[in-house]
Amino acid sequence: MFLFLLGFYYNASSQSAPAADFFAGKWEILIVGTPDGDAKMGAVLVRKDGKLTGELVSLAADAPKEPIVITQVEEGSDKVNLFFTAQGYDVNLELTKVDEDHLKGQLMNMFDATAVRVKN
């Protein structure tokens, strides 16, 4: 009986162990076909108090370098949806895991986007 309970406890605790924090880190995002042309952005996603948050910054040479605060994040095991305000509009960027270093998705369900993990 003891071994059964020990095995049950081990199985239950291993299922509740936190998964690797896949989306946290630095990402380079390319959004294709916006009215202003293709947009390249950098994202830094961090986990604070158990929630994913972060900011974006335009990587265009002529763009202001003020960060754009991510106001809300919805995340799943292989998908993340980032909400923020850009040029006066509330927008969302939904990205899905392709592999360990790549994401793909859409901005506002209209513009294709890809992301590559930045490794330092």
C-alpha positions as CSV (number, residue, x, y, z in Angstrom):
1,M,0.0,0.0,0.0
2,F,2.8,2.4,0.9
3,L,4.5,1.8,-2.5
4,F,1.2,2.4,-4.3
5,L,0.7,5.8,-2.5
6,L,4.3,6.8,-3.0
7,G,3.9,6.0,-6.8
8,F,0.6,7.9,-6.9
9,Y,2.2,11.0,-5.1
10,Y,5.2,10.9,-7.5
11,N,2.9,10.8,-10.6
12,A,0.7,13.6,-9.3
13,S,3.6,15.9,-8.3
14,S,5.3,15.4,-11.7
15,Q,2.2,16.4,-13.5
16,S,1.8,19.6,-11.5
17,A,5.5,20.6,-11.9
18,P,5.9,23.8,-13.9
19,A,6.7,23.4,-17.5
20,A,9.6,25.2,-19.0
21,D,8.8,28.9,-19.6
22,F,8.9,28.7,-23.4
23,F,7.6,32.2,-24.3
24,A,9.7,34.2,-21.8
25,G,12.8,35.8,-23.3
26,K,13.8,38.0,-26.2
27,W,12.1,37.7,-29.6
28,E,12.5,39.4,-33.0
29,I,9.1,39.7,-34.6
30,L,8.4,40.4,-38.3
31,I,4.9,41.6,-39.3
32,V,4.3,41.4,-43.1
33,G,2.1,43.6,-45.2
34,T,0.9,46.4,-42.8
35,P,-0.3,49.7,-44.4
36,D,3.1,51.1,-43.4
37,G,5.0,48.2,-44.9
38,D,6.7,45.3,-43.1
39,A,7.3,46.0,-39.4
40,K,10.2,44.6,-37.4
41,M,9.9,44.6,-33.6
42,G,11.8,43.4,-30.7
43,A,9.9,41.8,-27.7
44,V,11.0,41.1,-24.2
45,L,8.7,38.8,-22.4
46,V,9.2,38.1,-18.6
47,R,7.2,36.3,-16.0
48,K,6.3,38.4,-13.0
49,D,4.2,37.1,-10.1
50,G,3.3,34.1,-12.3
51,K,2.0,36.1,-15.2
52,L,3.7,36.7,-18.5
53,T,4.2,40.4,-19.4
54,G,6.7,42.6,-21.3
55,E,7.2,45.2,-23.9
56,L,7.8,45.7,-27.6
57,V,10.1,48.1,-29.4
58,S,10.2,49.0,-33.1
59,L,13.5,47.9,-34.7
60,A,13.0,50.3,-37.7
61,A,15.9,52.8,-38.0
62,D,13.6,55.8,-38.1
63,A,11.1,54.7,-35.4
64,P,11.1,56.1,-31.9
65,K,12.7,53.7,-29.4
66,E,10.1,54.2,-26.7
67,P,8.9,50.8,-25.5
68,I,5.3,49.7,-26.1
69,V,3.9,48.1,-23.0
70,I,2.1,44.8,-23.4
71,T,-1.2,45.4,-21.6
72,Q,-2.5,41.8,-21.5
73,V,-1.2,38.3,-22.3
74,E,-3.2,35.2,-22.9
75,E,-1.1,32.1,-23.0
76,G,-1.6,28.4,-23.6
77,S,0.9,25.6,-23.9
78,D,1.8,26.4,-27.5
79,K,0.2,29.7,-28.1
80,V,0.5,33.3,-26.8
81,N,-1.7,36.3,-27.5
82,L,-0.2,39.7,-26.8
83,F,-2.4,42.8,-26.5
84,F,-1.0,46.3,-26.8
85,T,-1.7,49.8,-28.2
86,A,0.1,51.0,-31.3
87,Q,-0.5,54.3,-33.2
88,G,-3.6,54.8,-31.1
89,Y,-5.2,51.4,-31.8
90,D,-5.7,48.5,-29.5
91,V,-4.2,45.5,-31.3
92,N,-3.4,41.9,-30.6
93,L,-0.6,39.6,-31.9
94,E,-1.3,35.9,-31.7
95,L,1.7,33.6,-32.1
96,T,1.9,29.8,-32.1
97,K,4.9,27.7,-31.4
98,V,6.5,26.2,-34.6
99,D,9.6,24.8,-32.9
100,E,11.9,25.7,-30.0
101,D,13.1,29.0,-31.5
102,H,10.3,30.0,-34.0
103,L,6.7,31.3,-33.7
104,K,4.1,32.2,-36.4
105,G,0.8,33.9,-36.3
106,Q,-1.1,37.0,-37.1
107,L,-1.5,40.6,-36.0
108,M,-5.3,41.4,-35.6
109,N,-6.1,38.3,-37.7
110,M,-5.0,40.3,-40.8
111,F,-1.2,40.5,-41.1
112,D,1.1,37.5,-41.1
113,A,3.8,37.5,-38.4
114,T,6.8,35.4,-37.5
115,A,9.1,35.5,-34.5
116,V,12.6,34.2,-33.9
117,R,14.1,33.7,-30.4
118,V,17.1,36.1,-29.8
119,K,19.9,34.1,-28.3
120,N,22.6,36.0,-26.4
